[in-house]
Amino acid sequence: MRTLDTKTIVVASHNAGKIAEIADLIVPLGFSAKSAAELNFDVPEETGTTFEENAAIKALASACKSGLPALADDSGIAVDALDGAPGVYTADWAETADGSRDFAMAMEKVENLLAEKGATAPEQRTARFVCVLCLAWPDGHTETFRGEVEGTLVWPPRGDKGHGYDPVFKPAGHDRTFGEMETDEKTHGGPQDGGALSHRARAFRLFVEKGLAR
């Protein structure tokens, strides 16, 4: 594993919420964060077919333009009964005709597809949230960290916390959906979660444990 020799990292994102979330996680580790949005970088086209590929595309684009290490994530939900869909197209399923995103519509699309397959029992509705972090250097070197959380999909949606598909995802070992949990609870989880519950928190735990953030 390559160690970081700079205390400044570019957060390769234009999503204000994601930038703030990642900055909150790395600043306590002694790093300062700049964002691709702050640096006026263009948004690269995500042409990958895996979370790893898309995270690398974003991280490498910012690393090469800035001359600094860059950290990007790509995340989504994979539903077993739908052969892993929406997967890397998780956000695309929420896109509307005017270019905005409607996750209520996206969740209903998933539910309708499950209904077509007769997937009504919990064991037929298994899914996982996936987050892949990619740390890239200007010379093209990359390190990736993958976090996953298993669960089942519920219907109708429950809770108004979180974002995206959180209201229909009930993590294994819990009775509430991500949409019913506070951010701190999703980040840290309980003893059964190994100190990290959400997919992004688990990916960041690996980021720290591998020594890259020391």
JORAKA-V303014 format. One record per pair of residues at least 6 apart in sequence whose C-alpha atoms are under 7 Angstrom apart, sorted by sequence separation. I is the first residue (numbers start at 1). J is the second residue. If there is no record, write none. Layout:
i-><I I>
j-><J J>
This chain:
i-><13 48 63 78 79 95 96 119 136 170 171 189 196 207 47 63 78 94 95 135 136 160 170 188 189 11 46 62 78 94 134 135 159 169 170 188 189 77 78 94 134 135 158 168 169 187 188 23 77 134 157 158 167 187 46 59 76 94 133 134 157 166 167 186 187 59 76 94 132 133 166 167 186 59 77 93 132 133 155 166 167 44 58 76 132 154 187 131 132 153 154 19 131 153 154 162 44 55 130 131 152 153 162 55 130 151 152 161 55 129 130 151 152 158 160 161 54 128 129 151 159 160 161 128 129 150 151 158 159 161 9 11 13 14 128 149 150 158 7 8 9 10 11 12 13 14 51 127 128 7 8 9 10 11 12 13 51 127 7 8 9 10 11 126 127 10 36 126 127 125 126 125 122 51 50 49 81 81 12 80 12 79 80 79 149 78 79 149 12 77 78 149 77 78 148 10 77 147 76 77 147 76 148 75 76 147 75 147 74 75 146 10 12 73 74 107 145 9 10 11 12 13 73 74 9 10 11 12 73 9 10 11 72 73 103 145 9 71 72 103 145 71 72 71 70 71 69 70 69 70 69 131 68 69 130 131 68 129 133 67 132 131 63 63 64 59 63 59 60 55 59 60 55 56 55 52 60 51 29 4 3 2>
j-><19 54 69 84 85 101 102 125 142 176 177 195 202 213 54 70 85 101 102 142 143 167 177 195 196 19 54 70 86 102 142 143 167 177 178 196 197 86 87 103 143 144 167 177 178 196 197 33 87 144 167 168 177 197 57 70 87 105 144 145 168 177 178 197 198 71 88 106 144 145 178 179 198 72 90 106 145 146 168 179 180 58 72 90 146 168 201 146 147 168 169 35 147 169 170 178 61 72 147 148 169 170 179 73 148 169 170 179 74 148 149 170 171 177 179 180 74 148 149 171 179 180 181 149 150 171 172 179 180 182 31 33 35 36 150 171 172 180 30 31 32 33 34 35 36 37 74 150 151 31 32 33 34 35 36 37 75 151 32 33 34 35 36 151 152 36 62 152 153 152 153 153 152 88 88 88 124 125 58 126 59 126 127 127 197 127 128 198 62 127 128 199 128 129 199 62 129 199 129 130 200 130 202 130 131 202 131 203 131 132 203 68 70 131 132 165 203 68 69 70 71 72 132 133 69 70 71 72 133 70 71 72 133 134 164 206 71 133 134 165 207 134 135 135 135 136 135 136 136 137 137 199 137 138 199 200 138 199 203 138 203 203 136 137 138 134 138 135 136 132 136 137 133 134 134 132 140 132 213 212 212 212>
